[in-house]
Amino acid sequence: MTRDRAFGFAPGSIGNVGPGLDVLGLAVAGAGDTVAMTWHDGGGMTVADAGHPDLPREANRNTAAIAAAAVFALAGMQRGATLTITKGLPLSGGQGGSAASAVAGAVAANHLCKAGLDTNALLSCALEGEATVAGRHADNLAPSLLGGLVLVRSVDPMDVIVLPVPDALRVVLVHPAMQLRTRDARAVLPEMVSRQVAIAQVGNVAAMVAGALLGDLALLGRGVEDQIAEPARATLLPGFLAAKAAAREAGALGCSISGAGPTAFALVDSLGTGEAVAGAMVAAYAAAGLTATAKVAEIDREGARAWE
Amino acid sequence: MTRDRAFGFAPGSIGNVGPGLDVLGLAVAGAGDTVAMTWHDGGGMTVADAGHPDLPREANRNTAAIAAAAVFALAGMQRGATLTITKGLPLSGGQGGSAASAVAGAVAANHLCKAGLDTNALLSCALEGEATVAGRHADNLAPSLLGGLVLVRSVDPMDVIVLPVPDALRVVLVHPAMQLRTRDARAVLPEMVSRQVAIAQVGNVAAMVAGALLGDLALLGRGVEDQIAEPARATLLPGFLAAKAAAREAGALGCSISGAGPTAFALVDSLGTGEAVAGAMVAAYAAAGLTATAKVAEIDREGARAWE
C-alpha cells in the first residue's frame, strides 16, 4: 500500500510576477528543490539533511517537513519518515525556494504513502510549510506544483487556475549579491492603498491574464506594472530601478521584482532578447556597485514531479 | 468627402461587472441609443432632440454632442451638425445609457465626416462626453463601442482588450423602481482600501478574465465578487442583497450591481436559468417593497454600428 522510498522535485518560481501580489506566479524551468523520503521507526518527520546549513532541521520549522507531515495527517498515515533535502534554489532569493521545498516535500510524501491527494489538498499541505516562513499565500506554491503561469484567485478556499502561456515566452532572472529577508520585504508593503491604485493593479493583472491566454506577449508585458509592492520594495533594492530601465531599453516586455526580491525578473520573447536583457541588467547593477548573476530560462510547464 | 447624413447606434452595457470597477464592461444586446446627424449652417453642434426631457439639449452638456464635437475636432471638420438622439436606454439606470449616447454620437460623427478614426480615437472622443456625467472611465464606453466583454487596462493612454465570452453566457438585468444618481453612487466609494481587499479584487477580476477566455463559466461566475463598490453601494440599494441571494439560489453564476446601479445584473448559463433568476430577483425586490422589471439578454458581440 506504500512505497519504500519516494522523491519529489519542484521547480523554482517567480511570485507576484509584477502586479500580481499573492495572486500570480510563474514556474521557472531548470533549478528546483528535491526531497527524498524513506520510512523510519517511530512517528513524525525527521530531517536528515536540510540542504543548507542555514535551514532548520527541526521538523516543525522546516517547510518540506511541515508539508510532508500535513500530507501524512490527511492520509491518516501514522508512521514516521526521514527527509533528505537537496536545495537547487537560493535561500531568500525571491526565486520561490521555500515554496519549492514545501511542494517537493508534499509530493514526495504523497508518493511515499500512495495517498493520491488532489491538487488543492497538496497545495493546502504545502501552504502549511510555506506559511511558516513566507506568509499565507500560494503564488509561489501553485506554479511550483502545477507549472506554467498560475492565478491564485483565493487561498481559503483554495482556487487556482493554470493559464497557458505563449511558447515564445522566456524569463530573465537577475540576482544581485545582497540579502533581503522576506519578512523585511513584506514589512514595507502598505497596509492601505488608494482606490485608484487598486483599480490600476486590477487592470494590469487582468491584462497579463488576457495577454497570456490570447497569446499576446506585448499585452502580457504591458501588464507588468506594479503600483503596490514594487514602489515600496524598490527602496530596499539598490540598483533595481536602473536595472529595470536597462531591461526595458534592451527589449524586455516587462520587468519587476521576483517575489519579495532581491532577484529581479524580466519577461522576454526570445532567448536572444533574453541574453541582451540579462547583460544590460547585470551592467546596471554593476554600475550601482552590485555584482549580479543572471540566467535566461524557459517556463516550467510540468510543475512538481515525484518518483520512486 | 462627407455624407449627407449618418446614424449611429450603440448598445447598453454593464459597467464594473462586479469587481471590475472602471476596468470591466459587458455589452448587452437589445436596447441601445441612436443618434442621427445632419449638417447645418454655421459651426458647432446643435441638439434637435435629446431623447428625453431630463437630458440637456445644450451641446456642451450633452454626452452625444460632446463626443461628436470631439470627433469633428480630431477630423479637422469646421462645419456644424445637428443631432437627434433616440434613447432606448433608461437614464441613470446603471445600464450604460450615457456611454451609449456618447459612443453613438462619436460613431455617427465619424461616419458623417468619413473621418475613419480608429478605436482608441473614437473611445477618447466618447470619453469626453462620458466624463461630463459619469467620470473619467471607459468601462461602459469600450463594450458599447466594441461589443462583448472588454477589459480597460488603462484610459491614459487608452488600452482596451476585447475578451471573447462563451456562447452560452446570458445576462439578467433587474431594474428596481428607484432613482440613484451616478454622482451619489460614486460618492460612497472608499478613497482607500486595504491591501487584502485590493489583492482579493485583483484575483477576482483576473479569474473573470480567465473564465471568459477559457470558456469556464463557473470560474467567470466565481470571480463576480466585489469587495470595493458593492459593499459601499448596497447600503443605497434596498432589496439588492436579498435579490442577490435569490439569484444565487436560483442558479446564477454570479450577481452584482450593474455600473453605479440601481440596476442589478446576474450572469447565467442559459435562457431558462435566466428566467428563473429574473423571477426570483423580482420577487425578492417585491418582498422589500420595490417594483422591479427584469429581462434576460444575450451579449452584444457587435458593438456600435453606423449607417447612412
Interface residues (C-beta under 8 A of the other chain):
Chain A: P19 G20 L21 D22 V23 L24 L151 V152 R153 S154 D159 I161 L163 L189 P190 E191 M192 V193 S194 R195 V197 A198 I199 A200 Q201 V202 G203 N204 V205 A206 A207 M208 V209 A210 L213 L214 L219 R222 G223 I228
Chain B: P19 G20 L21 D22 V23 L24 L151 V152 R153 S154 D159 I161 L163 L189 P190 E191 M192 V193 S194 R195 V197 A198 I199 A200 Q201 V202 G203 N204 V205 A206 A207 M208 V209 A210 L213 L214 L219 R222 G223 I228
